[in-house]
Amino acid sequence: MDVVRESALAGRVVLWEESARDGAQARTLMTPEFRVRLARETGRVFGADGPRHVVFAAGFPAVCAEEFDAVRRVAVEAEGAVSVAAVCRGTRRDVEQAVASVRGSRDARVMVVVPASDAMARVMTHQDAAGALRDGTGLVKIARDLDDSVAVDVCLADASRADHRRTGDAARAMTDAGAGLVVPADTVGGQLPHACAEMFTAVGEAAGADVVLASHLHNDLGLGLANTLRALACGVRVVSASWLGIAERSGMVATEQVLFLLARHHAELLGADAVPWWTAPDLRRLPGIARAVAEETGVAPTVTTPIVGTGVGTISTGTPFVHPQLFQPYDPAEVLGIEPEVRLTHLASARVVTAVAARLGHRLDREQAGAAMAWAKTRAYRTGTAVVDDADFGAYLDGLTQVSGTAR
């Protein structure tokens, strides 16, 4: 039974997680141990329904023996937490290798990458797209014959620049041959949202209702999230994403953003009658997973990163300090488990200064708060750093309170 295909046909959203596989093309390399951990933790976002909501692309077995072994380890050790997938090129040898890497694992999958545009087909297979797509259909049959317990998916590379009718016809033929999912990809991240919607609409109409389409949309123009939301609005229910958005070149839509938006706004994004989950995602797990991925890959969230960035839940100016809920679209503590943090910067008010001092164990009167605020602003401009370090501020406060005789 193909639990991913069944979930999509039932209108449930499935995440195709790419940080271990496409993330490698962003010059990151996850150890086998971490891939297993990440697969398990991503599955736990959905509890026992992890395999029905998450396909974890464990890697590209043809890269080398070590990569094959890493994929195999995920398939064995993350079984039951997610549906594990191996990704391969459109050659018989690669397909055989991919199937071998996940064979025997429950809910295992392979994804075969096949060019959909003439330009990409000439580069990848030295023929036109029609020939490459025919060969891709044949590879689906080969993979199914190798092990019919392993689901087979096809990623149609550069579908954004291909003839949509031809792509839809190929998706139909591949599904008839046994493909579970067909993934029209914006491989170069060049689509605008209206073009993305046109692609999924046209391909879906040509393919027919029994074909399950998935999205794989890159972020080179900063539109990966917008395009993914357009694909979902067109009825797509399997969407590729990557923790922290790591993937080739400028990456792709971030897993944490997709899950957050669909968990909080699925009625507006998918329709009032949509039921996107067997088990709704536990959003409080997102920050911890993102931190772990950052530590493993060295790709650190920034102050402007949505959902899991270092600025989420922070306050540094006066009015947001007094009315924090007025200045944020959700409560990070309630939704994500991120407790609010007051940070001292050159924009600090007396209230902010007093609050930071209290966190550091000092109680300031009005005069001291004014002096401390002036010191913090001067230090920020002198050092050229907006955030004043707690240790430096604490040392200043030690002197301030001792001089004035105020008890700590």
N, C-alpha and C positions, 0 to 999 in steps of 0.2 A: 504494500500500500504506500503510495506517495503522499505523505502527510502534508508536504508543502503545497503541492498542487491542489489537494483537497481543501486546504485552508484558504487558498486564494480564490478558488471557485465558490467557496462559502462566503466570500466577502471579507475575510479576515486579512489583516496586514501581516506580511512576512518581511523580515529584515534580512537582506543578504549582506553579511558583515565582511568588509574587505580590508580591514587594517592589517591583517597578517599577510595578505597576498598582494593586493594592489599597493598597500602601504610600503612593501619592499621596494617598489619602483620610486618611492620618495627617499630612497637611500636610508631606509631603516631596516633593521634585521631583528626579528623577535626570536628568542631561543625557543626550542621545542617545549621546554618546561613552561615558559610564559604563554605560548600559544594555547597549551592545554588549560592553563589557569584562566586566560582571557575567554576562551570558548565556554568554560563552565560558568564564569561570572556573567557573561552576556546571556547565557541561557537562564540563569537564576533571576534575571530581570522579569521573566515570565513564569517563574515557578516550574511546576511540572509540565507546563505547555511549551517549554523552551524549544523542543524539536519542531513544534508546529509553527513557531513564530520566528525562529532564527536559523538561517543557513550560515554556517561559519566557513568561509573560504580559507582553508588551512594553509594553502600554498600551491606551488607550481612544481610538481614532482620531477619534471624533466630537467630542472635547473642543474641538479647534481645529486649524488647519493645522499648527502646530508639533508638536502631538502626533501627528498623522498621519505627519508626516515622521520623527519619532523612531521610531515603530513600523516604518515602512518601512525605516529604516536598520538596525534590529536584524534584520529579516527578511532583508535582503541580506547584512549583514556577519557575522552569527552563524550563517548557514546551515551545517549540518553539525556544529555544536557542540551544538545543542539543537533541539528542535521549537519553533518560534516561534509564538505565538498572539496574535491581536488580540481584544479583548473589546468587545462592543457591546450596545446595548439591542435590545429585540425589535421593531424597525421595519424595513421593507424598505430604507429609505435607509441606516440604520446598518449593516445587513448588507452591502449593496453596498459601502459605504465600508470596512468591515472586511476583506472579501475582497480589495478592491483594494490594501489596505495590505500584505498578505502574499503576494499572487499572485506565482507564479514561484519562490518560495523552497521548497526541498526540505523536506518534512515540516511544511509550514505548516498552521495551524489557525485557526479563529475560534470564539469562544464567545459564544453568544447568551443574554442574561439574560432569563428568562421567569418571571413570578410564579406561585407554586404555591398560595398560600393565597388565600382570598377577600378578606381584608383587604388584602393586598399587591396583588392584582390590581385592586381598586377604585382604589387610589392610583396604580398604575403605568399601567394600561390602561383604566380607567373601565368595567370589566365584571367579571363573576365569574371565578373561577379556571378553570372549565371552558372558557369562551370564550378566555381567555388561553392556556391549554394547547393548544387547537386551533389558534390562530393561531401558536403556537410551532412546532408540527409543520409547518405550512405554510411557515414561515420556513426550516426545515431543508431542505425541498425547493427553495426558492428559492436558498438558498446553494449547494446541490449543483449546481443547474442553472447557476449563474453560473460555477463552476469546480470540476469534480469532482476536481481534484488537491488542493484545499484541504479538509482534514477539518473537520467541523462538530460542535461540542459544544454542549450546552445546560446552563446553570446554572439550576436551579429555585429561585428566591429564596423564602425563608421556608418551605421545605419542612418545617421542624421544626414549624410550626404548621398544616400542611395535612393533609388526609385522605390517609393513606398508600396506601390502595388506589387512589385516584384518581391519585396521583402515580406509582405503579407502572404503571398502565395508560397514562398519558401517556408515561412513559419507554419503554414497549414501542412505542407508536405512533411516537415520535420516532426510535427505533432503526430501525424498519421504513422510515422515511422517509430514512434515511441518516446519522443521528447516530452519531458514534464513541463519545462519552462522554455520560452524563447525570449531572449533579452536584446531588444534593439538598443544599441549603445551610441551615445554621443561621445565617441572615443576621444575627440580632441577638445571637448568642452566649448564648442563654438556656437551652440544653439541659443537662440532667444526663446523666451517662454512661449510665444505664439507658435513658433515653428515646432517646438517640442510637442505641444498639444496637437498640432496638425499631423505630426508623425505618428503618434500613438493612435489617433483617431483613424487615420487612413490605413495603417498597418492592421489595426484591430478589425476594421470593416472587411478588409481583403482576406484576413485569416479566418474569421468566423468565431463564434462565441466559445467554442470548445478549446481554443488556443489560449493558453495562459501566458500573457506578456509580463515581462518584468522590466525595470529600468536600471540603467547604468549610465549615470550622467556626470560628467566631469565639471570642474569649477573654474576653468581657465578665464572665463569672463565674470566670475563671481556670481554665477546664476545657477549653480548646482542645486541649491535648496529651492529656488523659485521653480526651476524646471521639474524637480521631483514632485513638488506640490501640484504642478499642472498635470503630470503623468497620473498622479493619484486621482485628480479630478476627472480624468478621462477613463477611470475604471481600473487602472493598474493597481495591483495589490501586493506585488513583490518589488521592493525597492532596494537597490544597492546603496550602501552608506559605509562610512568608516569612522571609527573613533577618532576624534579630533580632526576629522576631515583628511587624514593623511592618505595620499595616493599619488599617482604619477603627476609630475609637474605641479600645478596649483591645487591638486587634490580633488576631492569630491565632497558631496554633502556630508556633514558630520552626523554620526549616529545619534549623539546626544540631542542634537537639534530636532531631528526627525521624530524621535521617540517623544520628546517633550511636547512638541507641537501637536502630534496626533493624540497624545494622552489628554492634553488640556483642551484641544480645539477640534476634535474629530467631527463634531456635528457641523461646524462651519466649513471644514475642509472637505469632508466626504459626503455630507448630506445628513439631514436630521434623523433619517431612519437607519443610518449606517451602524453596524455592530462590528467594530474593527478587531476585537480581541476575543480569544478564548479565555485568557487571563490578562487583565490590564497590566501594563508595565509598572514596576515599582520604581518610580523616578528617584527615590532617595538613594538608589544604588548608582546612579549615573556619575556623581562627582568622584566617588571612590574609584570606579573603573577608569575614568578619564585620568585621574592622578597616576594610577598604575601604568597606563599606556604611556603617559608622559615620561615617567621614570625609566621605562624600558627603552623607549625610542629616542629620548632626548628632545622630543617635540613638545615644548612646554606651552600650555595655555597662557594667553596674555591678558592684560587688564580689559581688553575689548572683546575677548572670546565669549560668545553667548553661552549661557546655561552653566558652564563649568569654568569660566575664566576667573582670574584673580580679583576682578572688580565686583563680582556678584556678591551682594549682601554687605558691601562696604559703604560707609558714610564718612564724608570728610568736610562737609559744609553745613552751614547753619540751618536753613529751612528743611532740608531732608532729614537732619538730625531731630528736628522737632516733629515732623510729620513724615516718617519714612515710607509709610504705605502710599502716600500721595506721589512718590517719586519712583515707583517701580511697578511693573505690570503684574507681579505676583509676589508672594511672600517666600523668599528663599528658604527660610527656616522651616516653614510648614510644608512646602512642596518638595524641597531637595535635601532638607536636613542641614543646610548651610546657615550657621548662626551669624547674626549681624556682627560686624566688626567696625569700630570707629578708628579711623586712621588720621594721624596728625599731618597736615600739609600746610602750605603757605596760604590756603584759603580758609583756615580754621577760624571759627567763631569762639567766643569765650566759653560757650556751652561745650563745644567740641574739646577744647583744651582741658576743661574741668573733667570731662568724662575720661579722656585718655589718662590724665593724672590719677584719677581714681582707680583705673585699671592697674596702674603701676604702684598703687599703695599710698598715694598722696591726696590729702584733702586740702583744697585751695580756697582761700577767701577771695573776694572780688578783686582786691588789689593784686594779689598774687596771680590770679587768673589773667589779669591784664598784662602783667609783666611777662608771664610765661607765653602768652599769645604773641607779644612783640618779639620775644626771643626766637620763637619757632619760625615766624615769618622771615626774620633777618637771616636765620641760619639756612632756611631753604633757598633764599636768593643768593646767599654767599657761596653755598656749595653747588648751586645749580641743580639741586635734586628736590623734587616736589615733596616727597614723603620724608618726614623727619624720623630718624631711627629711634625706636623705643629706648634703646640703651643710652643714646646721647641725651634724649629728653629726660630720662630717669636720672642721669648724672647731674643735669642742670637743676632738676627739681630737688635733688638732695641738698645742693648748695643753697637753693632758694629757701627751702623750708627750715634749714638749719640756721641761716642768717636771721630769719624772722622769728625763730623760736617756736615754730608751729610743730606740733607733734605729728609724727607720721602715722 
